[in-house]
Amino acid sequence: MDIKVNPNELIKANSRCLRGTLKESIVDQATGALSAEDAQISKFHGCYEQDDRDQRLQRQRQFLEPYYSFMLRARLPGGVCTTRQWLAIDAVGRELGNGTIRLTTRQTFQYHGILKKNLKPLIQRINQAMIDSIGGCGDVNRNVLCNPNPEQSALHGEVFQWARRISEQLLPKSRAYHEIWLDGEAVAGGESEPLYGEVYLPRKFKTAVAIPPHNDVDVYTNDLGFVAIAEGGRLLGFNVLAGGGMGVTHDDPTTFPRLADELGFIPPEHTLAVAEAVVGVQRDFGDRVSRRHARLKYTIERLGLEAFRTKVEERSGVRFAPQRPVRFTSQGDRYGWVEDAAGRWHLTLYIENGRVADTPSSSLLSGLREIAWVHGGDFRITPNQNLIVAAVAEEQKATIEALARRHGLLAEQRTPTRLASIACVALPTCPQAMAEAERYFPQLLRKIENMAVMQGIDRQAIVMRMTGCPNGCARPYVAEIGLVGKGPGRYNLLLGGDGRGLRLNRLYRKNLDERELLDTLEEQFRLYAAERKPKERFGDFVIRRGLVRTVSNPAEEYHESD
């Protein structure tokens, strides 16, 4: 391994296919943490080492180490789990985590507040429910997103199966996870990764599969995307996308969000070969010196789209046909009841910011548990942090709806903007967070909703997304209003997404506190109320009005504020 690489590359190269010394680290009770190198390797197993930042200063004053705990993110392709699995997920979170479940924008769930002594028992418990966390994090392909309701039609079911196949195809093949966490037998002799090699990918890699007209997976924000092309309900193939990504570094113009480019159209039988080829090109040509520039979007910027497409074609043996026309109309969830072609019903619930918990004011965790006890179908986690009670028989509708209403799980009495908006976890557990997000967003949103009522625009959904740092986990760069943490209590304000996930927004104002943020939005809402065209979205209005310009080339102009 060339020494002129990021230190993470050396850790991966010396990890013995993701083993490191994790076995020893997890039984060392002298500290609540892992060794520094094992903390990096554990990400490939779905674990993030964290500490409670609310307690950090006090513990420093007491000469105590940080209050370490772990976040574990499961792999759940397409977000589908049985009710039996959900009951296991629920029990494990209450008994071995912090008593909550977090639904994520990667269409899976994660636990927070896991003590090191509970980490292995927790993984073993979810494994008993046929769930794993392999590749939940780390420099590999992450959980594959798909339309969250494969029961909607035969087409949706077929596309969902392709999402599952892509997930399995791009999994690491190392047996380290099974040896360390599940007490499997050690592999005799050497072991290799046929796709990832000894150093895996330069950075994380995200894949999504979309079914027009609903862009509920924000497919253009992913490293690799497949857009289903159908005719008469029959899957013809996929438009393949590559090079999307949300992460940015504040005030570093060499970093930028990017929407994926179209590579072209392929029939279904070439899907896995093309997926492997895209991953292979990124493995071999991605930046292994600067992790800031290691995502696929920068590889494509550096190589050029045509050169990248050629490499993918050469490696896959597939020639891309011209992309087929597609039309997306929305990027959010459809709440309430939806009937499928077979006469079954699907109820999309509202889970604010994805946090499933019982608190003095709500009983979401208990409510979902009660539904799981009586429901004969499945649960589906959406890419917008909500949950669908799927495949409900007609005779069960009233019971399911009554339980959902009793526990505050229905979307009723929420504004369209609140239903369209999401936030990342941020403080107190995320080590990257510069500002609050999940804990603060609901109260800020209430003030924004009140302003919308005053201006008479409260019936118009505005896609708002908040993150505590610029890494973009809640995909704020394709929101109509993006709020990105800059420091304690301060946010960058971004404007101009189109409400469909097809256009980047642009930085409008930097480093605003709450009062400055509300004053700025109030003026914009006043203009929107007075000058908007019929059915014109807020993001389209700010572009037409000239409040911000459309981002044409993010590599050159994204950091330019208007």
C-alpha positions in Angstrom: 0.0 0.0 0.0 1.4 3.4 -1.0 2.0 5.5 2.1 0.7 8.6 0.4 -2.9 7.7 1.1 -5.4 8.6 3.7 -4.8 6.7 7.0 -8.1 5.0 6.7 -6.7 3.2 3.6 -4.0 1.7 5.7 -6.4 0.6 8.4 -8.6 -1.2 5.8 -5.5 -2.8 4.1 -4.3 -4.2 7.5 -7.7 -5.2 8.7 -7.6 -8.8 7.5 -10.9 -8.4 5.6 -12.6 -6.3 8.2 -11.5 -8.3 11.3 -8.9 -6.0 12.8 -8.8 -6.6 16.5 -12.5 -6.2 17.0 -12.8 -9.4 19.0 -10.4 -8.1 21.6 -11.8 -4.6 21.6 -15.4 -5.6 22.3 -14.5 -7.6 25.4 -12.1 -4.9 26.8 -14.3 -3.5 29.6 -11.5 -1.1 30.8 -13.1 1.5 28.4 -16.4 2.0 26.8 -14.7 2.7 23.5 -13.0 0.6 20.8 -9.4 1.0 19.8 -9.1 3.8 17.2 -8.5 1.5 14.3 -11.3 -0.9 15.4 -13.7 2.0 15.6 -13.1 2.6 11.9 -13.5 -1.1 11.0 -16.6 -1.5 13.1 -18.4 0.8 10.6 -18.3 -1.9 8.0 -20.2 -4.0 10.5 -22.9 -1.4 10.9 -21.6 0.2 14.1 -20.6 3.8 14.8 -18.8 4.7 18.0 -20.3 7.8 19.6 -20.4 9.7 22.8 -23.1 11.8 24.5 -22.1 15.3 23.7 -24.5 16.7 26.3 -22.4 15.1 29.0 -19.0 15.6 27.4 -17.9 18.8 29.2 -19.1 17.7 32.6 -17.3 14.3 32.3 -14.1 16.1 31.2 -14.3 18.2 34.4 -14.7 15.0 36.4 -11.7 13.5 34.6 -13.9 10.8 33.2 -13.7 9.4 29.6 -16.6 10.4 27.4 -19.8 8.6 27.9 -19.3 6.2 24.9 -22.1 4.3 23.3 -22.8 2.9 19.8 -25.2 3.4 17.0 -26.0 0.3 15.0 -27.7 0.6 11.5 -29.3 -2.4 10.0 -29.4 -3.6 6.4 -33.0 -3.8 5.2 -33.2 -3.6 1.4 -36.2 -1.6 0.3 -37.2 -1.1 4.0 -39.4 -4.2 4.2 -39.8 -6.2 7.4 -42.4 -8.6 8.7 -44.4 -7.7 11.8 -42.6 -10.5 13.6 -39.3 -8.9 12.8 -40.7 -5.5 13.9 -41.6 -7.0 17.3 -38.0 -8.2 17.6 -36.7 -4.8 16.5 -38.9 -3.2 19.2 -37.8 -5.5 22.0 -34.1 -5.2 21.2 -34.3 -1.4 21.1 -36.0 -1.3 24.5 -33.8 -3.9 26.2 -30.4 -3.2 24.7 -30.5 0.3 23.2 -31.8 3.6 24.5 -35.4 2.6 24.3 -36.1 4.2 20.9 -35.9 3.2 17.2 -34.8 5.6 14.5 -36.1 5.2 11.0 -33.6 6.6 8.6 -33.4 8.3 5.2 -31.7 5.1 4.0 -35.0 3.2 4.5 -33.8 1.1 7.4 -33.7 1.5 11.2 -30.9 2.2 13.6 -30.4 2.0 17.4 -28.7 4.6 19.6 -27.2 4.5 23.0 -25.9 0.9 22.9 -23.3 0.2 25.5 -20.3 -1.8 24.4 -21.2 -4.8 26.5 -24.6 -4.9 24.8 -23.3 -4.6 21.2 -22.7 -8.3 20.5 -25.9 -9.5 22.2 -27.9 -6.9 20.2 -26.4 -8.1 16.9 -27.1 -11.7 17.8 -30.7 -10.8 18.7 -31.5 -9.1 15.4 -29.7 -12.0 13.5 -32.2 -14.3 15.1 -34.9 -12.2 13.4 -33.1 -12.7 10.1 -31.7 -9.1 10.0 -28.1 -8.1 9.8 -26.1 -4.9 9.8 -23.4 -5.9 7.2 -22.5 -2.8 5.2 -24.8 -0.6 7.2 -22.0 1.9 7.3 -18.4 1.9 6.0 -16.7 2.2 2.6 -19.0 -0.2 0.8 -22.5 -0.1 -0.8 -25.0 0.9 1.8 -28.7 -0.1 2.2 -30.4 -0.1 -1.2 -33.4 2.1 -1.5 -36.5 1.3 -3.4 -40.2 2.3 -3.6 -41.4 1.4 -0.1 -44.4 -0.5 -1.2 -43.7 -3.5 -3.4 -47.3 -4.7 -2.9 -48.6 -1.7 -4.9 -48.5 -3.6 -8.2 -46.8 -6.5 -9.9 -44.3 -4.0 -11.4 -43.5 -2.6 -7.9 -42.9 -6.2 -6.7 -40.6 -7.0 -9.6 -38.5 -3.8 -9.1 -38.3 -4.4 -5.4 -36.8 -7.9 -6.1 -34.1 -6.2 -8.3 -33.3 -3.9 -5.4 -32.8 -6.9 -3.1 -30.6 -8.6 -5.8 -28.5 -5.5 -6.1 -28.0 -5.4 -2.4 -26.9 -9.0 -2.2 -24.6 -8.6 -5.2 -22.8 -5.7 -3.7 -22.4 -7.1 -0.2 -18.9 -7.6 1.2 -18.1 -11.3 1.1 -15.8 -11.4 4.2 -16.9 -13.7 6.9 -15.6 -11.4 9.6 -19.1 -10.3 10.7 -20.2 -13.9 11.3 -16.9 -14.8 13.1 -16.9 -11.7 15.4 -20.6 -11.2 16.3 -22.2 -14.6 15.6 -19.4 -16.8 16.8 -19.0 -18.4 13.4 -16.0 -20.6 12.6 -12.9 -18.7 11.5 -12.0 -19.0 7.8 -9.0 -21.2 7.3 -6.2 -19.7 5.3 -6.5 -16.5 3.3 -9.7 -14.7 2.3 -10.4 -12.2 -0.5 -13.1 -9.8 -1.6 -13.8 -10.4 -5.3 -15.5 -7.1 -5.8 -14.0 -4.8 -3.2 -10.4 -6.0 -2.9 -8.3 -5.5 0.2 -9.0 -1.8 0.7 -12.7 -1.7 -0.3 -14.1 1.5 -1.7 -12.5 5.0 -1.1 -15.7 6.2 0.5 -19.3 5.2 1.2 -21.5 4.3 -1.7 -25.3 4.7 -2.0 -27.7 3.0 -4.4 -31.4 3.6 -5.1 -34.1 2.2 -7.4 -37.0 4.5 -8.4 -40.3 3.9 -10.0 -41.7 7.0 -11.7 -43.6 9.2 -11.2 -42.7 9.1 -7.5 -39.1 10.0 -6.7 -39.6 9.1 -3.0 -36.0 7.7 -2.9 -34.4 10.9 -4.3 -32.7 8.7 -6.8 -30.5 11.5 -8.3 -28.8 12.1 -5.0 -27.3 8.6 -5.0 -23.9 7.3 -6.3 -25.8 4.8 -8.4 -29.4 4.9 -9.4 -31.8 2.7 -11.4 -35.0 4.3 -12.8 -37.6 1.7 -13.8 -38.9 2.0 -17.3 -42.2 0.2 -17.8 -44.8 -0.1 -20.5 -48.3 -1.5 -19.8 -47.2 -2.5 -16.3 -44.3 -4.5 -17.7 -40.7 -3.7 -16.7 -38.6 -3.0 -19.8 -35.4 -2.1 -18.0 -33.7 0.8 -16.2 -32.2 4.1 -16.9 -28.9 4.0 -15.1 -27.7 7.0 -13.1 -24.3 7.6 -11.5 -22.5 10.3 -9.6 -25.0 11.8 -7.2 -24.0 12.8 -3.7 -24.9 15.2 -1.0 -21.8 15.7 1.3 -20.1 19.1 1.3 -17.5 20.8 3.5 -18.4 24.3 4.6 -16.6 27.1 2.7 -14.5 24.6 0.7 -15.3 25.3 -3.0 -13.7 22.0 -4.0 -16.6 20.1 -2.4 -20.2 20.3 -3.6 -23.4 18.4 -3.8 -24.2 16.8 -7.1 -27.1 15.2 -8.9 -26.4 12.0 -10.8 -25.8 11.9 -14.6 -27.6 9.6 -17.0 -25.5 6.8 -18.3 -28.2 5.3 -20.5 -30.8 2.5 -20.7 -30.3 -1.2 -20.0 -32.6 -4.2 -20.0 -33.2 -5.9 -16.6 -30.8 -8.8 -17.2 -27.8 -6.4 -17.3 -28.6 -4.8 -14.0 -26.1 -6.7 -11.8 -23.3 -6.5 -14.2 -23.6 -2.8 -14.6 -23.9 -2.3 -10.8 -20.7 -4.3 -10.3 -18.9 -2.4 -13.0 -19.8 1.1 -11.6 -18.6 -0.1 -8.2 -15.4 -1.5 -9.8 -14.6 1.8 -11.6 -15.0 3.7 -8.3 -12.8 1.2 -6.5 -10.0 1.6 -9.0 -10.2 5.4 -9.8 -11.7 7.0 -6.7 -9.5 9.4 -4.6 -7.8 7.5 -1.8 -5.8 10.5 -0.5 -8.6 13.0 0.4 -11.8 11.6 1.9 -13.4 14.9 1.1 -13.0 14.1 -2.6 -13.5 10.3 -2.5 -17.1 9.9 -3.5 -18.1 8.8 -7.0 -19.3 12.3 -7.9 -15.7 13.6 -7.8 -14.4 10.5 -9.7 -16.8 11.4 -12.6 -15.9 15.0 -12.4 -12.2 14.1 -12.7 -12.6 11.4 -15.4 -15.4 13.1 -17.4 -18.8 11.5 -17.9 -17.9 10.0 -21.4 -14.7 8.3 -20.1 -16.5 7.0 -17.1 -19.4 5.6 -19.2 -16.8 3.9 -21.5 -15.1 2.2 -18.5 -18.4 0.9 -17.2 -19.3 -0.5 -20.6 -15.9 -2.2 -21.0 -16.1 -3.8 -17.6 -19.7 -4.9 -17.7 -19.7 -5.9 -21.4 -22.9 -3.9 -21.7 -23.5 -1.1 -24.2 -25.9 1.6 -22.9 -28.8 2.5 -25.1 -30.1 6.1 -25.1 -32.0 6.8 -21.9 -35.7 6.6 -22.0 -37.9 9.6 -21.1 -39.2 9.7 -17.5 -41.4 12.1 -15.5 -41.2 12.5 -11.8 -43.9 14.5 -9.9 -43.0 14.3 -6.2 -40.3 13.4 -3.8 -42.3 12.7 -0.6 -44.6 10.1 0.9 -48.3 9.6 0.2 -50.0 9.5 3.5 -53.2 7.7 4.5 -54.8 4.7 2.8 -53.9 3.5 -0.7 -55.5 0.4 -2.3 -53.5 -1.8 -4.5 -54.6 -3.8 -7.6 -55.3 -6.9 -5.5 -57.7 -5.0 -3.2 -55.4 -4.8 -0.2 -54.8 -1.6 1.7 -51.7 0.2 2.7 -51.6 2.9 5.4 -48.7 5.4 5.5 -48.1 6.7 9.0 -46.3 9.9 10.0 -43.2 9.5 12.2 -41.7 12.9 12.9 -38.1 12.8 11.9 -38.2 9.0 12.1 -37.9 8.8 15.9 -40.1 6.0 17.3 -40.3 6.4 21.0 -42.7 6.5 23.9 -42.6 9.9 25.7 -44.8 11.7 28.2 -46.6 13.3 25.2 -46.7 10.4 22.6 -46.8 6.6 22.4 -45.5 5.8 18.9 -43.4 2.8 20.0 -46.3 1.2 21.9 -48.6 2.0 19.0 -46.6 0.2 16.4 -46.1 -2.7 18.7 -49.9 -3.0 19.2 -50.4 -2.8 15.4 -47.7 -5.5 14.8 -49.5 -7.8 17.2 -52.7 -7.8 15.2 -51.5 -7.0 11.6 -51.3 -9.8 9.1 -49.1 -8.1 6.6 -45.8 -6.3 6.7 -44.2 -3.0 7.7 -42.3 -0.8 5.1 -39.9 1.9 6.2 -39.9 4.8 3.7 -36.9 6.9 2.6 -38.6 9.9 4.3 -38.4 8.3 7.8 -42.0 7.2 7.9 -43.6 3.7 8.0 -46.3 1.9 5.9 -48.6 -0.7 7.4 -48.8 -2.8 4.2 -51.2 -5.4 2.8 -54.0 -4.8 5.2 -57.2 -6.8 4.5 -60.4 -4.9 4.2 -61.8 -6.3 7.4 -58.7 -5.2 9.4 -58.8 -1.5 8.2 -60.9 -0.2 11.0 -58.8 -1.9 13.7 -55.5 -0.7 12.3 -56.8 2.9 11.8 -58.2 3.0 15.3 -54.8 1.9 16.8 -52.9 4.4 14.6 -55.2 7.3 15.6 -55.1 6.4 19.3 -51.3 6.6 19.3 -50.8 9.7 17.2 -49.5 7.8 14.2 -51.8 9.3 11.5 -50.8 12.3 9.4 -54.0 14.1 10.4 -53.8 17.6 11.7 -50.3 18.1 10.4 -49.5 20.8 7.9 -48.5 19.8 4.3 -45.1 21.4 5.0 -44.5 19.4 8.1 -45.5 16.2 6.3 -43.0 17.0 3.5 -40.1 17.8 5.8 -37.3 15.8 7.6 -34.3 16.3 9.8 -31.2 14.2 10.6 -30.2 13.0 14.1 -27.4 15.5 14.9 -26.9 16.3 18.6 -26.3 14.8 21.1 -24.9 11.6 19.5 -23.6 12.4 16.0 -19.9 13.3 16.2 -20.2 15.4 13.0 -23.0 17.7 14.2 -22.3 21.4 14.4 -25.8 22.3 15.4 -29.1 20.8 16.4 -31.5 19.1 13.9 -33.9 16.4 15.1 -34.4 17.9 18.6 -34.8 21.5 17.4 -36.6 21.2 14.0 -40.1 20.6 15.3 -40.2 23.8 17.3 -38.6 25.9 14.5 -41.0 24.4 12.0 -44.0 25.4 14.3 -42.8 29.0 14.0 -42.4 28.7 10.3 -45.9 27.2 10.0 -47.4 30.1 11.9 -45.7 32.5 9.4 -47.2 30.5 6.5 -50.7 30.8 8.1 -50.2 34.6 8.4 -49.4 34.8 4.7 -52.1 32.5 3.6 -49.8 29.9 2.1 -50.2 27.2 4.8 -52.0 24.8 2.4 -49.0 24.6 0.1 -46.4 21.9 0.9 -42.9 23.3 1.1 -40.1 20.6 1.3 -37.9 21.6 4.2 -34.9 19.7 5.4 -32.5 20.3 8.3 -29.1 18.8 9.0 -26.8 19.5 11.9 -23.7 19.5 9.5 -23.0 19.7 5.8 -22.7 16.0 5.2 -26.3 16.0 4.0 -27.8 12.8 5.5 -31.4 14.3 5.3 -30.6 15.3 1.7 -31.1 19.1 2.3 -29.5 20.1 -1.0 -32.5 19.1 -3.0 -35.1 20.7 -0.6 -37.0 23.8 -1.4 -35.7 25.2 1.8 -32.5 23.6 3.2 -31.1 24.4 6.7 -27.6 23.2 7.2 -25.9 23.5 10.6 -22.9 25.9 10.7 -22.4 26.2 14.4 -24.4 26.1 17.7 -27.7 27.7 16.9 -26.7 28.9 13.5 -27.5 27.6 10.0 -26.9 28.2 6.3 -30.1 28.8 4.4 -30.4 27.2 1.0 -33.3 27.8 -1.5 -34.5 26.6 -4.8 -35.2 22.8 -4.9 -38.1 21.9 -7.1 -40.1 19.6 -4.8 -39.3 16.6 -7.0 -35.7 16.0 -6.2 -34.6 17.0 -9.7 -32.9 20.3 -9.0 -30.2 21.4 -6.5 -30.9 24.4 -4.3 -28.4 27.2 -3.7 -26.8 28.9 -0.8 -28.9 32.1 0.0 -27.6 33.3 3.4 -24.8 32.1 5.7 -24.6 31.5 9.4 -28.1 32.7 10.5 -29.4 32.5 14.0 -33.1 31.8 14.6 -34.2 35.4 14.5 -32.3 36.1 11.3 -33.6 32.9 9.7 -37.2 33.6 10.6 -37.0 37.2 9.4 -35.5 36.1 6.1 -38.2 33.5 5.5 -41.0 35.8 6.5 -39.9 38.3 3.8 -39.7 35.5 1.2 -43.1 34.1 2.3 -44.6 37.6 1.9 -43.3 37.8 -1.7 -44.5 34.3 -2.5 -48.0 35.0 -1.2 -48.2 38.2 -3.3 -46.6 37.2 -6.5 -46.8 33.4 -7.0 -48.6 32.0 -10.0 -51.4 29.4 -9.7 -50.0 26.1 -8.3 -46.4 27.4 -8.4 -44.2 25.8 -5.8 -42.1 27.9 -3.5 -38.8 26.5 -4.9 -39.9 27.4 -8.4 -41.0 30.8 -7.3 -37.6 31.8 -5.7 -35.9 30.8 -9.0 -38.4 32.7 -11.2 -38.3 35.7 -8.9 -34.5 35.8 -9.0 -34.0 35.3 -5.3 -31.5 32.5 -6.2 -30.2 31.3 -9.6 -30.4 27.7 -10.8 -27.2 25.7 -10.2 -26.0 24.7 -13.6 -22.5 23.4 -12.7 -22.1 22.7 -9.0 -18.4 22.0 -9.4 -17.8 25.6 -10.3 -20.7 27.6 -8.8 -22.3 25.9 -5.9 -20.6 27.9 -3.1 -21.5 31.2 -4.8 -24.3 32.8 -2.7 -26.9 35.2 -4.2 
